Structure formats: C-alpha cells, structure tokens
Amino acid sequence: MHATIPTPARVLPSDEQLNWLALRMTPGLGTRTAVQLLVHFQSPEAIFRASITELEVAGVSSAVARNLSTGFGFEDALIQQRKLAERGAVLIPYSSSSYPPRLKEIYDPPPMLFARGRVEILDTLCIAIVGTRRPTAYGTAATTRLAKDLADAGLTITSGMARGIDTAAHKAALETGGSTIAVFGCGVDELYPTENRKLSEQIAERGLILSDFPMGTPPYPQNFPMRNRIISGLSAGVLIVEGGEYSGSAITARLAADHGREVFAVPGNITSKMSYAPNLLIKQGAKLVQDWNDIITELKPDDRRWLASDFRKRLNLNENGAGESEEGGEASLDIGPMTGLGRVVLNVLKLDAAVQLDNLVETLAPNSASEIIATLFELELQGLIRQLPGKSYLRVWGD
C-alpha cells in the first residue's frame, strides 16, 4: 500500500489542476516515479518548487529533474486544461478523495486519472469482465447474461471498451440499468473502436469513461497492456470469458493475480481456440463460473459486506428491523439488526440439513434472487448461518 498524501477538494482550482497536468506532461517522468515524488513532496506545486538537487535526492534522474525545475510541461498542460474543459472531462489526482483506494494498492498506480461521466461510480464495487475481440456466439451470450446479473446485484461492470466481449459487457450493464466503467487505452476524448460511438456516448452519460492517458492520446497498440492494469486494479475480481493463448484477457488475468484479485473464468468448448485462456486459468486455480453467484460467493468479506449494505439501500429495506413477520404475525426473534426478509429466511433454514440456494429462491418467491442473496450475506456476516459447498446454507442459531 502506498503512503497517504493529503486529500484536496473534489473540484480542483484551475491553478492546482494546471500543476497536476504539468506533472503528467513532464517528459521522462514515469508513473511510479511521479507517485514517489508526490509522496515525498506532498503536492505538484512543491515538486516544481524543489531544486534540481532536491529532486535528484528524491530519486529522479538529472534530465527529469531539469525538466521539472524548468517547468517544461506547463505549455502542454495548458493545452490539456483547455481540452478537459471542452469535453466536460475532469482530472482525478492521486491525492483526491475520488481516486479509487483499491487502485492505489497496485504496483504502479497512475498519478492521475482523466474521466468523463459519473465520477461517483468509482466509489462502488467493481468486477471486470474481459475477453476476446472475436467472441463466439456462446461467449457473447455468456457475457451478456453474467454482466446483467452482476449489474443487477449491484456490481459495477469494468472493461476495456474493445470489440467483442468488452463491448457486450458494457452494453449488458447499461441495458439492465446498472453501472459500467470503460477504461480507455487512449484519451477519454478519443473514439475507439469507431463503431462504438453510440456506446461511448451512453457510457459518458450513464457510466464512466476513464484513462490515465492525456487528452488527445491516440489508441496506440502499446497503450492497451498498460490500460489493463487499471481494469484489474479497480476491480475486486476479473472474469475471463473467452481468449486465446496470448490474448489481452490472459494478460489482464495475470495482472489480477499479481494485484491479489480474484480470477474467474467461464469454461469453454475444448475444441475452440477462444477457450484456451479461460480453460487454462481454471486448470491453474481460477474460479469456474457458471452463474453470477459463483462470483458473489467468492468475494472477500469486506466486499460482501459492502454489497449487502448496497443491496439494503437499493431495495429500500429497513436496516433497523421492522419486527414484522409475514401474514400480519409478530416476529419472536430478537437477534439484532435484521430485515423482515432476514427473519423469514432464517425460519426457512434448518439446523440439521443444508438448504440449496435454488430451493430457497423457489420457496421464498416472489422475493427476487437478489434480495435473497443480500439477506444471506447479512445473516452470514452476523454468524447466524453458514455456507456449505454447493451453494447450500445451514442455520447455526437456534431459538
């Protein structure tokens, strides 16, 4: 985890924004060194005020120290500032409260992010869905179903806006009314691929377009592996749907493992080249995914706790417990904060025989699967039930 530096207001004053942009546009200054300088000097202004000797002591080369000391990047920074204003984009510096804490955990977090759209989405729980640009019909169908279900569950779908699986994931999230983040391998004012013009406009309006590349940066091929680290870094886990042996999705999966993220994969036809990456990942220990619950149940406790809380808010459930039971009767249980549905679920579960999730969903209709999953999270976190292999649940609390 990187050291903490002061958190400024979300909206940067013009001169402060200019300093951040000048830092980004300084020739020869890499992302890791930039963050190292920010931690050391606490702000871009302090970096530009430092002497060449102070900068060299902080770990930069003589050439970069001279570029910083002379303000070499300010001319380009003015151009960037104008482009940000023209496109309605914002700058999210490393020190901002809007900068995703999870992204700071990776080896080389970007010193700043360029964004268009709903910046507040960065405060949500993300899951990445990536795959080949040439999917099979099976891959597209699996992506659409899983992305919709995960978005319905409250997860933000993160991907790279490429053709194929990425595009299908973004579209599915929007179609179900969920949130999505498209991480570009170019400037957020660029269009790539060109056929995604409408989708790009939809994401800028209802989701978020994100990049660590300056405005106007073309989609150079070498940018996309760098882009992948942000997709992984933002997310609690990465789902690979289809991909060849040397595909970008396989690179993203390796980055996810390096970042300590969960790696998930959809199994594919062994005769298809597009199944190579996910099938190999499963052999190497990735979690096999058949439906959205396979991902939800593998999330870390803190992420599941956040998701359960988000479920309660979105479903307008009473976090303090209404104390009411079905059919007008009064609940007799007094076990702390629990929704009315929580009490119903607890009464359905048994102490001596596990009940499968599918049976619970069928028994508790018309409550939705999302509501039931959220309630199971809540009960498990309270230590009242236990999850067994095969998505079965056992009650561990008796009257």
N, C-alpha and C positions, 0 to 999 in steps of 0.2 A: 504494500500500500504506500502510495506517495505521501509525502508530508503535506500538511494542510496549510494553505495560504489564505489570506483574508478574503471574505466574500463581499463583493460590491453589490450595488443595486442591480436588478434585472436589466433595466434600460441604461445603457452606458451613455454618459455625456459624450458629445462629439469629440472633444479633445482626447478623452480617455480611449474611445473607440479607435481613434487615429493612431494612438501609440500601440495598441494591440495589433492593428493591421500592419503597422510598420515593422513590428517584430516578426510577423508572419512573412513579410515580403523581403526581409533581410537576406541577401544571397549567402548561401553556405550554411545557414543555421538550420540544423535538423530538429525533428520533433523532440527527441529525448534531451538534447542539449538545451532547447528552449524551455522545457519544463524544469530542467535542472536550474537554469538561471532564474526562473520565476520563483522557485522555492527559496533560492539563495537571496535574491534581491527584493522579493515580495511584490513587485509590480513592474510593468514595462517601463514606466517613467523612470524608476530607479535604475533599471538596466541601461537606459540611454544616457543617464547622468553619470554613470560609472566611468572611470578612466580605463584606458586600454590595459594597464597593469592589473586593475581590479577584475576586469573581465577575464583576463588570462588566468589569474589565480582561481577564478570560479570554474575554470575548465574549458574555455573556448580557445580556438586557435588564434594566432596573431592576425590572420587575414579577416576572420569573422569579427574579432574584437575591433578592428579598424572600421569595418562596415557598420557595426553598431555604434561606435563612438562618433562617427561622422554622420549618422542618421541616413545611411544610404537608402533605406527602404521607404522613406516618407513620401517620395514622389509617387511611387506605385501605390502607397497606402491611400493617397487622396483619390486616385482613380477607383480603388476598391470601395472606398466610402461612398462615392457617387453611385457606383453600380448597386451597392446594397440598398440605397435609398430608392433608386429607380425600380428595382424589382420587389420592393417590400420585404426584403430579407433582413435577418438580424444576425448579429455576431454573439456567440456564446463563449466567453473566455473560460479558461481553466479554473479561474477563481470564482466564477459565477455560481450562485445557488441553483441556477438552471442546468449547470453542467452535470451529466449523469454520474453519480458516485460509483456505479459499477464500472463505468468506462475508465475511471482513474486507477482501477486495480490492474489493468493490463501493463505489459512491459513498456510499451511506447504509446501512451495516450496522446492524442493531438493537443497542442497547447490552446487551440480554439476550434470551434465548430461554426460553420455557416449554415443557416437554417431558413427555410420558408415554410410557413404553416403554423400549426398549433404546437408551440414550444412546450406547453404543459404536458403533452404526451410523454415527454422524457421522464416524468415522474411516475409513469405506470410500469407494470411488469411486462417485459418483452420476451417473446420467443421468436427465434429466427427460423425461417423456412427457406431453404435454398436448394438449387438443383440445376440440372442441365438446361441449356438453351434449346435443346431439341428433344422435348419430352415425348413419351408415348402417350396414347390416349389414357392408359391406366395411370401414368404419372400425373397427368393433368387432373384427372378425376379425383385421385387420392389427395392431391394438393388442395383442390377446391373444398373437398369435404372437411379435411382436417383444419384448414385455415378458418373456415366458417365456424366450426365447432369451438376452436380455441378462442376465436374472437368473441363468440357468444359467452364463453366462460370468463371473459374479462381480460384476456391477454392481448397485448399489442403485437401485431404481426410485423416483424422486421425482415427486410430482404433487400436485394440489391438492384431492383428495377430492370434487370436484364430480361431478355426474351425468355419464353418458356415458363419454367417453374416459378421463378421470381414474380413474373407478371401475373400468373394465375393466383399466387398467394396474396398479392396486393389487392387484386380485383375482388377476390372472395371476401376479404376482410371488409372492404367498403360495401359490398353488396349486402352483408348482414348487419351493417350499421356499426361495425367495430372500428378500431383504430389501427393505423398502419404507419410505419416509418420506412421510407425509401432512402437508402444510403447510396449516394452517387459516387462514381469514380471520376467525376468531373465537377465543374462548378454547379451550384444549385440553380443557376440561370441558364444552364445548357440543357439540351434535349437529347436524351439517349435511352433507348433507341428511338429513332424518329417516329416510328409507328405508335409510340406510347404518348403522343402529345395530349390526347384527351385524358388518359390515366394520370399523367403528370399534373395536369390542371386540377383534377379531382383530389389528388393527394395533397397538393399545395393548399387546397381549400378545406379539406376534411381530415387530413392526416398531417404528416410532416416529411419534408424533404431535407436531408442532412448531408453534409460533406465536410471534410477537412481541407479540401482544395479551394483556393481562392476563386472569386467570381471570374467567369470567362475562361476557366481552365478547360481545354478540350478533353474528350474521353480517350486519352492515350491508353494503349493496352497495359502499360506498366503500372497504371494507377489502380487497376482493379484488385490485384492481390493486396495492395495497401488498404483499399476500401474494405476488404473482407475482415480485417482485424476490428473495424468499428462495428460491423454487423454482429460479430461474435461478442465483442466487448460490451455492447449494450444489453445483451440478452442473458436470460437465466439458463438458456439451453439452445442448442442448434439442432434442427431437424433436417436431415438429408433425405430427399425423396428419390431422385434419380441422378446419376452422374457417372461419367466414365472414369477410367483408371487415373488419369491425370487432370481431372476436371477442377474448376474453381471451387466447386462444392466440397471436394475432398480436401482442398487447402483450407477452407473455412472450418471443416471438421477438425483438422489438426490444430488450428488456432484455438478452437473452442476447448480442446483438451488441454492445450498449454495454458489457457486462461482459467482452468478449473471449472469450466462449464459442463453441464450435462450434454452428452451427444446422443441423439436419437436418429433412428433410420427406419424407413419404410422398406420392408423386404420386397424384392422384385423377382421377376422371371429369370431363372438362371441362364436362359438362352439369349437374354437381351444384354447388349453391351452397356446399356444405360443402368443396368442393375449392379454393375461391378462395384461402384463406390459404396452404396448402402449395404450390400450383402457382405462386403469385406469388413466394413465398420462393425456390423453385427458380430461377425466372427471375432473381431478384436475387442469386443466388450460393449459396443454401443447398445442402447436400449431399443429393442424391437418395438415398433409402433404399429398397432392395428387400428386403434381409435384414439381419440383425444385424451381419454382417461389414462392411457399408458404414459402420457407426458405429465399430466397433472399430478399423478400419484408419485412421480419421481422428483418433484421439485423439493428444494430444501425447505426445512421447517419455517424459516422466516419468510420465504416466498409464498408458501402455502398460507401462512397466517395473513399476509398482505392480501392475498387473493380472496380468502374467506371474508376479510373485512370489506373488500371492494364489492363482493357479492352482496353482502348485507346492505350496503349503501345503494347499490343499483336496484336491488329487488325491494327496496323500501321496507326491509324487515326491522322489527323492533329489537335493537341491541340490548335493551334493558329487560326484555322478557315481559310479555303481556300477562302471563299467568293464566291464559285461557286455553282450553282444550277443545277438541272437535265436538260437534253436536251440542254445544252450549254447556258442557260439563266443566268443572274446575279441575285444573291440574293439581295433583297431590305432591308432585316432586318439588323439592326446594334445593336446587343444585347450582345456584349462581346464575350469571348472565346466560340466557339461552332463549332462542326464538321459540315461538309456538310450534313450528315445524320440528325443531330440535327435540322437543318433548315427544312428539309423535314418532319420530324416527327411533328414539331411544326405547319407546314402548314396543316397537316392532322387532327390534333386535333381541337376540336371546343370549343368555349367559353360557349355555352349553352347546350351542350349534351355530356355526357361522352362516350368515345370510349373504348371498351374492348380490353385487350391485344391481345387476339386471332385474333380479327379483324384487329388490327394494323399489326400483323405479316403477315397475309394474304395480306393486302393491300400493304405492303412495300416489298414484295418479289421482287427480290431474296435476299435481305438483311437477314442475319440469325437472329434467335431469340436472340442470344447472343448480337449481335450488337445493336439490337433494345432496349433490356433491359438496356444495358450500356448507351445508349443515353437517355433513360427515366430517369435513375439515374441522369445524368448530368443536364437535364432540371429541374428536381425536386429540385436538390440542388441549382440551380440558382433562384428558386422561380418562374419559368415560367409556370410550370404545377402543378397539384395537383392530387394525387392518391386517388381514392374513393374505398369503399368496393367492392369486387368482381373483383379486378384487372382491374379497369376501370380508365381512365385518362381524365382529363379536362384541357383545356388550360385556364390560368388565366392572360394571357398577350395579349393585342390587339395591332393592328397597330396604 
